[in-house]
Amino acid sequence: MRPGALLLTGVLVMAASPAQAQTSTADGVDAVLRGDYQRAAEILKPIAESWPPRDHVAEFFMATLYESGLGVAADATRACALYGRASVDTSPFGRQAEALWQALLRSRSTEAF
């Protein structure tokens, strides 16, 4: 993801996240934007993996970290799963997650998953 797109996404997150989840998720997004990917993963992973409630923003950013291998070991399968979970959101964020999910699915073989 290009730095400009990541920054724009972060701004959208701040505006679209629920108030209660915003602080923790916002801290994770802030860490991503600062380039502190390990800290971002530490913050976002438990939020993205919680069930319920689901936080599609945390899922999206954690998927991005898994896809790129920033702060965590690269894992296309986890990235795909988290993009898929985030894609159910009807916001522009969810639509972007859907596009990335579909692209990742097309780029991988069935055996890869």
C-alpha positions in Angstrom: 0.0 0.0 0.0 1.4 3.4 -0.9 2.2 5.7 2.0 -0.3 8.4 0.8 -3.1 5.8 0.6 -2.2 4.5 4.0 -2.3 8.0 5.5 -5.7 8.7 3.8 -7.0 5.3 5.2 -5.8 6.3 8.7 -7.7 9.6 8.5 -10.8 7.7 7.3 -10.4 5.3 10.2 -10.4 8.1 12.8 -13.6 9.5 11.3 -15.4 6.2 10.9 -14.5 4.1 14.0 -16.9 3.7 16.8 -16.1 5.9 19.8 -15.4 3.1 22.2 -13.0 1.2 19.9 -11.5 4.3 18.5 -8.8 4.8 21.2 -7.2 1.4 20.9 -7.7 1.0 17.2 -6.6 4.6 16.7 -3.4 3.9 18.7 -2.6 0.9 16.4 -3.3 3.0 13.3 -1.1 5.7 14.7 1.7 3.2 15.2 1.3 2.1 11.5 1.5 5.6 10.3 4.6 6.2 12.4 6.2 3.1 10.9 6.3 1.3 14.2 4.8 -1.9 12.7 5.7 -4.2 15.6 3.9 -2.0 18.1 1.0 -1.7 15.6 0.7 -5.5 15.5 0.8 -5.7 19.3 -2.1 -3.3 19.5 -4.2 -4.4 16.6 -3.8 -8.2 16.7 -6.0 -8.8 19.8 -8.6 -6.3 18.6 -8.7 -7.8 15.1 -9.0 -11.3 16.5 -11.7 -10.5 19.1 -15.1 -12.1 18.5 -17.4 -10.2 19.4 -17.3 -7.3 19.0 -15.6 -7.2 15.6 -13.5 -4.2 14.6 -13.3 -4.1 10.8 -10.7 -1.3 10.9 -8.3 -3.3 13.1 -9.0 -6.4 10.9 -8.1 -4.3 7.8 -4.8 -2.9 9.2 -3.8 -6.3 10.7 -4.4 -7.9 7.3 -2.2 -5.3 5.7 0.6 -6.0 8.2 0.3 -9.8 7.5 0.2 -9.3 3.7 3.3 -7.1 3.8 5.2 -8.8 6.6 5.6 -5.6 8.5 5.8 -6.1 12.3 4.7 -9.8 11.9 5.8 -12.7 9.7 4.2 -12.5 6.3 1.1 -14.7 6.2 -1.1 -14.5 3.1 -3.6 -16.9 4.5 -4.2 -14.7 7.7 -4.2 -11.6 5.5 -6.8 -13.1 3.3 -9.0 -14.2 6.2 -8.8 -10.7 7.9 -9.5 -8.9 4.6 -12.5 -11.2 4.2 -13.8 -10.4 7.7 -13.2 -6.6 7.2 -15.0 -6.7 3.8 -18.4 -7.1 5.4 -18.3 -3.5 6.6 -20.3 -1.2 4.3 -18.0 1.8 4.6 -15.4 2.7 2.0 -13.0 0.7 4.2 -15.0 -2.4 3.7 -15.1 -1.9 0.0 -11.3 -1.5 -0.1 -11.0 -4.7 2.1 -13.2 -6.5 -0.4 -11.0 -5.4 -3.3 -7.8 -6.5 -1.6 -9.4 -9.7 -0.5 -10.4 -10.6 -4.0 -7.0 -9.6 -5.4 -5.2 -11.8 -2.8 -7.5 -14.7 -3.6 -6.8 -14.4 -7.3 -3.1 -14.2 -6.8 -2.8 -17.4 -4.7 -3.4 -21.0 -5.7 -5.9 -23.2 -3.9 -3.0 -25.2 -2.5 -1.6 -22.0 -0.9 -4.6 -21.8 1.3 
